[in-house]
Structure formats: structure tokens, C-alpha cells
Amino acid sequence: MYKLYATDKFKKAKERLSKEEKKQIIKAVVLLQQDPRYPGLKSKKIKGQENLMECRVNKDIRIIWQYREDVIVLLAVGRHKVVEL
């Protein structure tokens, strides 16, 4: 199991989402912590980015994250077409 660190940017972006979306994010983060390769998350490298990964929360919401040693750093969360770093 990995340690987690959520950036301020991630926390602020999460707060802008609906209550139901927040629940889905928490569920995805727990799965990510247990197994970043869990099939339902569909984790993958972001094209053109050296160390950035993304995973699905649902059809529309993505989490942008990266590995730093034994820590998963949660960088951003938001709608698939609008996620900003």
C-alpha cells in the first residue's frame, strides 16, 4: 500500500465538485492507494508528460497523479477535458 499526499490544488479542485463526485473521488483514491493498477481505475501515463499519470473516477472525472518514491502525489482532479495542473 502506498502513502498518499494530496496537494492544495487537488484539495481545492475536489471541493468544487458535487457531493456525489466527492464520494466517487474518495473511493478512487482508496483503490489507487491499494493498487494503482486496479483495472477499474484505468491508470495510464499521460502522453507527452514524463512522470504524470491519470486515472478515472468516473466517465467524466480524472485524477492526475505521480509516483514520488513510495508516495502517490495527487496533483489535480476534475472533468476530463478541463483538468489543469
Beta strands, then each sheet from edge to edge (+ up, - down):
strand 1: 3-6
strand 2: 44-45
strand 3: 53-56
strand 4: 61-68
strand 5: 71-79
sheet 1: 1+ 5+ 4- 3+ 2-
end
